[in-house]
Amino acid sequence: MIREGRTGLWKGVWLSGVSLLVGCMLPFEGTTLLAPAGPPSIVVYQNPLLLPSTDYQRIWEIVVDVIDDEFRIEREMPVRQMGGVWTEGRLETYPLVGSTLLEPWRQDASNWDEKLEGTLQSIRRRAIVRVIPAQAGVWVEVVVFKELEDTKPLMAPTARAIFQYDTSLTRIEAPIAEQPTSRGWIPLGRDPALEQQVLGKIQQRVSGLPPQPIPFWPWRSTSGG
């Protein structure tokens, strides 16, 4: 009899504990269950990007200001009105040697992978931006090219140093003048991550919204334009 009483007592304690645990797990009345927080969504901008503004000169000034933050502008042909028609604006920059992990204040390398690549190798970038006026607004196209330094050995065999067996013709008309910027660099294609970063800054400046933080570690942008 005493044994059955103890068994019933422990069974009651166990059921009370289970009921209390289930009650703590259930939401209170009037509350909703929230889904677990996942990784932040990444905004992908179209390239070219359509901005709903017909103030073409203001858009051009914003584009120049954003590009000038990281690059040095080489050629600039702003949008202008000729005969009642707005012409396309175009901007080209000088090649910029990529930043390293020791230069966190520079934003030409838009994520951790790009920073690490620029630290281990010599990378440079150059940008070409087009501003195309349209009836519904203005199209802004940002193209960033990456190049890798061609680090060939300085010392070559005697025969290679004296005779050139390459069939291409190399002409240097003015040896003292500035040499072609593409000499000694290997094209790596476009840099979509930096293109997205620049388009995001332009979009935020035009809309007047506060800038959104861009994930730095790690963030791989989608390829394509």
Disulfide bonds with the S-S distance in Angstrom:
none
